[in-house]
Amino acid sequence: MIGTRIGLRTGRCTRFSQHTIALSTLDNDPKSRCNYHHDIADSVDLSRLMPPFDLVLCTSVLEHVTDLQQAKRNLVTLVKPDGYLLVTVPSKYPHHQSPIDNGYRPTTSELESLFRELSVVRSETIAPKRDKWFHWIIFPPGISSPKVTCALFKR
């Protein structure tokens, strides 16, 4: 999970170079080089340990948590009012052993209903490009392809 805090400089320019962006990262591995080391699914209230963010990115994480509801609660608390949460989860992908795989493969409506307290900006299921060698083995061309459910929420 990656969270970012974005602060705009004064002025009306909309160029990207006019934005000040601070990036913070979260990982449950204490050896990682992330800013924060916590398990998103732990019963600890992360809002007491981390600041809220304008944008929280949670990509390919929810299928690996031990407590989906607690992970959801922590993600919501990390989003500032009027902030955004972008979540991606495999929709069609084989079960795997490491890291843990809880089998969560939601449709867009299932992902939307998980975050009922947030407004849905957009959600869809996409077929990303086969960027890993094993995608060609698991998803033979012309037969099947990996699919990812994506949703952008606003608090």
BAZA-637000 format. One record per atom (N, C-alpha, C): residue number from 1; atom name; x, y, z. Coordinates in steps of 0.2 Angstrom, whole numbers. Layout:
BEGIN
[NUM,'CA',[X,Y,Z]] ...
//
This chain:
BEGIN
[1,'N',[4,-6,0]] [1,'CA',[0,0,0]] [1,'C',[4,6,0]] [2,'N',[3,11,-4]] [2,'CA',[7,17,-4]] [2,'C',[2,23,-3]] [3,'N',[4,27,1]] [3,'CA',[0,33,2]] [3,'C',[4,39,0]] [4,'N',[0,44,-3]] [4,'CA',[4,50,-5]] [4,'C',[0,56,-2]] [5,'N',[4,61,0]] [5,'CA',[1,68,2]] [5,'C',[3,73,-3]] [6,'N',[-2,76,-6]] [6,'CA',[0,81,-11]] [6,'C',[-2,88,-9]] [7,'N',[2,92,-9]] [7,'CA',[1,99,-7]] [7,'C',[2,104,-13]] [8,'N',[-2,108,-15]] [8,'CA',[-2,112,-21]] [8,'C',[2,119,-18]] [9,'N',[6,121,-23]] [9,'CA',[9,128,-21]] [9,'C',[4,133,-23]] [10,'N',[6,139,-21]] [10,'CA',[1,145,-22]] [10,'C',[1,146,-30]] [11,'N',[-4,149,-33]] [11,'CA',[-4,150,-40]] [11,'C',[-9,146,-43]] [12,'N',[-10,148,-49]] [12,'CA',[-15,145,-53]] [12,'C',[-13,140,-59]] [13,'N',[-6,139,-59]] [13,'CA',[-3,135,-64]] [13,'C',[-5,128,-63]] [14,'N',[-7,124,-68]] [14,'CA',[-9,117,-67]] [14,'C',[-3,112,-69]] [15,'N',[3,115,-71]] [15,'CA',[8,110,-73]] [15,'C',[10,106,-67]] [16,'N',[12,100,-69]] [16,'CA',[14,95,-63]] [16,'C',[20,98,-59]] [17,'N',[24,101,-63]] [17,'CA',[30,104,-59]] [17,'C',[29,109,-54]] [18,'N',[23,111,-54]] [18,'CA',[20,116,-49]] [18,'C',[18,113,-43]] [19,'N',[17,106,-42]] [19,'CA',[15,103,-37]] [19,'C',[20,100,-32]] [20,'N',[19,100,-26]] [20,'CA',[24,97,-21]] [20,'C',[21,91,-19]] [21,'N',[25,85,-20]] [21,'CA',[22,79,-19]] [21,'C',[27,75,-14]] [22,'N',[24,73,-9]] [22,'CA',[27,69,-4]] [22,'C',[25,62,-4]] [23,'N',[29,57,-5]] [23,'CA',[27,50,-5]] [23,'C',[29,46,1]] [24,'N',[24,43,4]] [24,'CA',[25,38,10]] [24,'C',[23,31,8]] [25,'N',[27,27,11]] [25,'CA',[25,20,9]] [25,'C',[24,16,15]] [26,'N',[20,10,15]] [26,'CA',[18,6,20]] [26,'C',[20,-1,18]] [27,'N',[23,-5,23]] [27,'CA',[24,-12,22]] [27,'C',[24,-16,28]] [28,'N',[22,-22,29]] [28,'CA',[22,-25,35]] [28,'C',[29,-28,36]] [29,'N',[33,-28,32]] [29,'CA',[40,-31,32]] [29,'C',[45,-26,36]] [30,'N',[47,-27,42]] [30,'CA',[51,-22,45]] [30,'C',[58,-21,42]] [31,'N',[60,-25,38]] [31,'CA',[66,-25,34]] [31,'C',[65,-21,28]] [32,'N',[59,-19,26]] [32,'CA',[58,-15,20]] [32,'C',[61,-8,21]] [33,'N',[62,-4,15]] [33,'CA',[64,3,16]] [33,'C',[58,7,16]] [34,'N',[52,5,18]] [34,'CA',[46,9,18]] [34,'C',[47,14,24]] [35,'N',[42,19,24]] [35,'CA',[42,24,29]] [35,'C',[38,21,35]] [36,'N',[33,17,34]] [36,'CA',[29,14,40]] [36,'C',[30,7,39]] [37,'N',[30,4,45]] [37,'CA',[30,-4,45]] [37,'C',[25,-6,50]] [38,'N',[19,-8,46]] [38,'CA',[13,-10,50]] [38,'C',[9,-15,45]] [39,'N',[5,-19,48]] [39,'CA',[1,-24,44]] [39,'C',[-5,-20,43]] [40,'N',[-7,-19,37]] [40,'CA',[-14,-15,36]] [40,'C',[-20,-19,39]] [41,'N',[-19,-26,40]] [41,'CA',[-25,-29,42]] [41,'C',[-25,-31,50]] [42,'N',[-20,-28,53]] [42,'CA',[-19,-28,60]] [42,'C',[-25,-25,64]] [43,'N',[-26,-26,70]] [43,'CA',[-31,-23,74]] [43,'C',[-29,-16,76]] [44,'N',[-23,-14,75]] [44,'CA',[-21,-8,77]] [44,'C',[-24,-2,72]] [45,'N',[-26,3,75]] [45,'CA',[-29,9,71]] [45,'C',[-23,13,68]] [46,'N',[-22,12,62]] [46,'CA',[-17,15,58]] [46,'C',[-17,23,58]] [47,'N',[-23,25,59]] [47,'CA',[-24,33,59]] [47,'C',[-21,36,65]] [48,'N',[-19,32,71]] [48,'CA',[-15,34,76]] [48,'C',[-8,34,75]] [49,'N',[-6,30,70]] [49,'CA',[1,29,69]] [49,'C',[4,33,63]] [50,'N',[-1,35,58]] [50,'CA',[1,38,52]] [50,'C',[-4,44,51]] [51,'N',[-1,49,47]] [51,'CA',[-5,54,45]] [51,'C',[-10,52,40]] [52,'N',[-16,56,39]] [52,'CA',[-20,55,33]] [52,'C',[-17,57,27]] [53,'N',[-19,55,21]] [53,'CA',[-17,57,15]] [53,'C',[-22,59,10]] [54,'N',[-20,63,5]] [54,'CA',[-24,65,0]] [54,'C',[-26,60,-5]] [55,'N',[-21,55,-6]] [55,'CA',[-22,50,-11]] [55,'C',[-19,44,-7]] [56,'N',[-23,38,-7]] [56,'CA',[-20,32,-5]] [56,'C',[-21,27,-10]] [57,'N',[-15,23,-12]] [57,'CA',[-15,18,-17]] [57,'C',[-14,12,-14]] [58,'N',[-19,7,-15]] [58,'CA',[-19,0,-12]] [58,'C',[-19,-4,-18]] [59,'N',[-13,-7,-21]] [59,'CA',[-13,-11,-27]] [59,'C',[-10,-18,-25]] [60,'N',[-14,-23,-27]] [60,'CA',[-13,-30,-26]] [60,'C',[-11,-31,-19]] [61,'N',[-15,-29,-14]] [61,'CA',[-14,-30,-7]] [61,'C',[-20,-34,-4]] [62,'N',[-26,-32,-5]] [62,'CA',[-32,-35,-2]] [62,'C',[-32,-42,-3]] [63,'N',[-30,-45,-8]] [63,'CA',[-30,-53,-9]] [63,'C',[-25,-56,-4]] [64,'N',[-21,-52,-1]] [64,'CA',[-15,-55,4]] [64,'C',[-16,-54,11]] [65,'N',[-22,-51,13]] [65,'CA',[-23,-49,20]] [65,'C',[-27,-54,24]] [66,'N',[-25,-55,30]] [66,'CA',[-29,-60,35]] [66,'C',[-35,-57,37]] [67,'N',[-37,-51,37]] [67,'CA',[-43,-48,40]] [67,'C',[-45,-43,35]] [68,'N',[-49,-44,30]] [68,'CA',[-51,-40,25]] [68,'C',[-55,-34,28]] [69,'N',[-59,-35,32]] [69,'CA',[-63,-29,35]] [69,'C',[-59,-24,39]] [70,'N',[-54,-27,43]] [70,'CA',[-49,-22,46]] [70,'C',[-45,-19,42]] [71,'N',[-42,-22,36]] [71,'CA',[-38,-18,31]] [71,'C',[-42,-13,28]] [72,'N',[-49,-14,27]] [72,'CA',[-53,-9,24]] [72,'C',[-54,-3,29]] [73,'N',[-55,-5,35]] [73,'CA',[-56,1,40]] [73,'C',[-50,5,40]] [74,'N',[-44,2,40]] [74,'CA',[-38,6,41]] [74,'C',[-37,10,34]] [75,'N',[-38,7,29]] [75,'CA',[-37,11,22]] [75,'C',[-42,17,22]] [76,'N',[-48,17,25]] [76,'CA',[-53,22,25]] [76,'C',[-50,28,30]] [77,'N',[-47,26,35]] [77,'CA',[-45,31,40]] [77,'C',[-39,34,38]] [78,'N',[-35,31,33]] [78,'CA',[-29,35,30]] [78,'C',[-31,40,25]] [79,'N',[-37,40,23]] [79,'CA',[-39,45,17]] [79,'C',[-42,51,21]] [80,'N',[-39,57,19]] [80,'CA',[-41,63,21]] [80,'C',[-48,65,19]] [81,'N',[-52,69,22]] [81,'CA',[-59,71,19]] [81,'C',[-57,74,13]] [82,'N',[-62,73,8]] [82,'CA',[-61,75,1]] [82,'C',[-55,71,-3]] [83,'N',[-52,67,1]] [83,'CA',[-46,63,-2]] [83,'C',[-49,57,-6]] [84,'N',[-44,53,-9]] [84,'CA',[-45,48,-14]] [84,'C',[-42,42,-12]] [85,'N',[-45,36,-13]] [85,'CA',[-42,29,-12]] [85,'C',[-43,26,-19]] [86,'N',[-37,23,-21]] [86,'CA',[-37,19,-28]] [86,'C',[-35,12,-26]] [87,'N',[-40,7,-27]] [87,'CA',[-39,0,-25]] [87,'C',[-39,-4,-32]] [88,'N',[-34,-9,-32]] [88,'CA',[-34,-14,-37]] [88,'C',[-33,-20,-34]] [89,'N',[-37,-25,-36]] [89,'CA',[-37,-32,-34]] [89,'C',[-38,-37,-40]] [90,'N',[-34,-42,-40]] [90,'CA',[-35,-47,-46]] [90,'C',[-42,-49,-46]] [91,'N',[-45,-50,-52]] [91,'CA',[-52,-52,-53]] [91,'C',[-52,-59,-55]] [92,'N',[-47,-60,-60]] [92,'CA',[-46,-67,-62]] [92,'C',[-38,-68,-62]] [93,'N',[-37,-73,-57]] [93,'CA',[-30,-74,-56]] [93,'C',[-29,-80,-52]] [94,'N',[-25,-85,-53]] [94,'CA',[-25,-91,-49]] [94,'C',[-23,-90,-42]] [95,'N',[-25,-94,-38]] [95,'CA',[-23,-94,-31]] [95,'C',[-16,-96,-30]] [96,'N',[-12,-93,-25]] [96,'CA',[-5,-94,-25]] [96,'C',[-3,-95,-17]] [97,'N',[2,-98,-15]] [97,'CA',[4,-99,-8]] [97,'C',[7,-93,-5]] [98,'N',[12,-90,-9]] [98,'CA',[16,-85,-5]] [98,'C',[16,-79,-9]] [99,'N',[15,-73,-6]] [99,'CA',[13,-72,1]] [99,'C',[5,-75,1]] [100,'N',[3,-75,7]] [100,'CA',[-4,-78,8]] [100,'C',[-9,-76,3]] [101,'N',[-13,-80,1]] [101,'CA',[-19,-78,-3]] [101,'C',[-25,-80,0]] [102,'N',[-29,-75,1]] [102,'CA',[-36,-76,5]] [102,'C',[-41,-78,0]] [103,'N',[-40,-78,-7]] [103,'CA',[-45,-79,-12]] [103,'C',[-49,-73,-14]] [104,'N',[-48,-67,-11]] [104,'CA',[-52,-62,-13]] [104,'C',[-51,-60,-20]] [105,'N',[-56,-61,-24]] [105,'CA',[-56,-59,-31]] [105,'C',[-63,-56,-33]] [106,'N',[-64,-49,-31]] [106,'CA',[-70,-46,-32]] [106,'C',[-72,-44,-39]] [107,'N',[-78,-43,-40]] [107,'CA',[-81,-40,-45]] [107,'C',[-81,-32,-44]] [108,'N',[-83,-28,-48]] [108,'CA',[-83,-21,-47]] [108,'C',[-88,-19,-42]] [109,'N',[-94,-23,-42]] [109,'CA',[-99,-21,-37]] [109,'C',[-97,-24,-30]] [110,'N',[-94,-29,-30]] [110,'CA',[-91,-32,-23]] [110,'C',[-86,-27,-20]] [111,'N',[-82,-25,-24]] [111,'CA',[-77,-20,-22]] [111,'C',[-80,-13,-20]] [112,'N',[-85,-11,-24]] [112,'CA',[-88,-5,-22]] [112,'C',[-92,-6,-15]] [113,'N',[-95,-12,-14]] [113,'CA',[-99,-13,-8]] [113,'C',[-94,-14,-2]] [114,'N',[-88,-16,-3]] [114,'CA',[-83,-16,3]] [114,'C',[-82,-9,6]] [115,'N',[-82,-4,1]] [115,'CA',[-80,3,4]] [115,'C',[-87,7,3]] [116,'N',[-92,5,6]] [116,'CA',[-98,8,6]] [116,'C',[-98,16,9]] [117,'N',[-94,17,13]] [117,'CA',[-93,23,17]] [117,'C',[-90,29,12]] [118,'N',[-87,26,6]] [118,'CA',[-84,31,2]] [118,'C',[-88,31,-5]] [119,'N',[-88,37,-8]] [119,'CA',[-91,38,-15]] [119,'C',[-87,35,-20]] [120,'N',[-90,31,-25]] [120,'CA',[-87,28,-31]] [120,'C',[-86,33,-36]] [121,'N',[-80,35,-38]] [121,'CA',[-79,39,-44]] [121,'C',[-79,35,-50]] [122,'N',[-76,29,-50]] [122,'CA',[-76,25,-56]] [122,'C',[-73,18,-54]] [123,'N',[-76,13,-57]] [123,'CA',[-74,6,-56]] [123,'C',[-74,2,-62]] [124,'N',[-70,-2,-63]] [124,'CA',[-70,-6,-69]] [124,'C',[-65,-12,-68]] [125,'N',[-66,-17,-72]] [125,'CA',[-62,-23,-73]] [125,'C',[-58,-23,-79]] [126,'N',[-51,-23,-79]] [126,'CA',[-47,-22,-85]] [126,'C',[-43,-29,-86]] [127,'N',[-40,-29,-92]] [127,'CA',[-36,-35,-93]] [127,'C',[-29,-31,-95]] [128,'N',[-25,-32,-90]] [128,'CA',[-18,-28,-90]] [128,'C',[-14,-32,-95]] [129,'N',[-8,-29,-98]] [129,'CA',[-4,-33,-102]] [129,'C',[0,-38,-99]] [130,'N',[2,-43,-102]] [130,'CA',[5,-49,-99]] [130,'C',[13,-47,-99]] [131,'N',[14,-44,-93]] [131,'CA',[21,-42,-92]] [131,'C',[26,-46,-88]] [132,'N',[23,-52,-86]] [132,'CA',[27,-57,-83]] [132,'C',[27,-63,-87]] [133,'N',[33,-67,-87]] [133,'CA',[34,-73,-91]] [133,'C',[28,-78,-89]] [134,'N',[27,-79,-82]] [134,'CA',[22,-84,-80]] [134,'C',[15,-82,-83]] [135,'N',[13,-76,-84]] [135,'CA',[7,-74,-87]] [135,'C',[5,-78,-94]] [136,'N',[11,-79,-97]] [136,'CA',[10,-83,-104]] [136,'C',[8,-90,-103]] [137,'N',[11,-93,-97]] [137,'CA',[9,-100,-95]] [137,'C',[2,-100,-92]] [138,'N',[1,-96,-87]] [138,'CA',[-5,-97,-84]] [138,'C',[-11,-95,-88]] [139,'N',[-10,-90,-92]] [139,'CA',[-15,-87,-97]] [139,'C',[-13,-87,-104]] [140,'N',[-14,-93,-107]] [140,'CA',[-12,-94,-114]] [140,'C',[-16,-89,-118]] [141,'N',[-12,-86,-123]] [141,'CA',[-15,-81,-128]] [141,'C',[-21,-84,-131]] [142,'N',[-26,-80,-132]] [142,'CA',[-32,-83,-136]] [142,'C',[-37,-87,-131]] [143,'N',[-34,-89,-126]] [143,'CA',[-39,-93,-121]] [143,'C',[-41,-89,-115]] [144,'N',[-36,-86,-112]] [144,'CA',[-38,-82,-106]] [144,'C',[-33,-77,-105]] [145,'N',[-35,-72,-101]] [145,'CA',[-30,-67,-99]] [145,'C',[-31,-65,-91]] [146,'N',[-26,-62,-88]] [146,'CA',[-27,-60,-81]] [146,'C',[-32,-54,-81]] [147,'N',[-36,-53,-76]] [147,'CA',[-40,-47,-75]] [147,'C',[-39,-44,-69]] [148,'N',[-40,-38,-68]] [148,'CA',[-39,-34,-62]] [148,'C',[-45,-29,-61]] [149,'N',[-48,-30,-55]] [149,'CA',[-54,-25,-53]] [149,'C',[-51,-19,-50]] [150,'N',[-53,-13,-53]] [150,'CA',[-50,-7,-50]] [150,'C',[-56,-2,-48]] [151,'N',[-55,2,-43]] [151,'CA',[-60,7,-41]] [151,'C',[-56,13,-38]] [152,'N',[-59,18,-40]] [152,'CA',[-57,25,-37]] [152,'C',[-63,27,-33]] [153,'N',[-61,29,-26]] [153,'CA',[-66,31,-22]] [153,'C',[-64,38,-19]] [154,'N',[-69,42,-17]] [154,'CA',[-68,48,-14]] [154,'C',[-71,48,-7]] [155,'N',[-68,51,-2]] [155,'CA',[-70,51,4]] [155,'C',[-74,58,5]] 
//
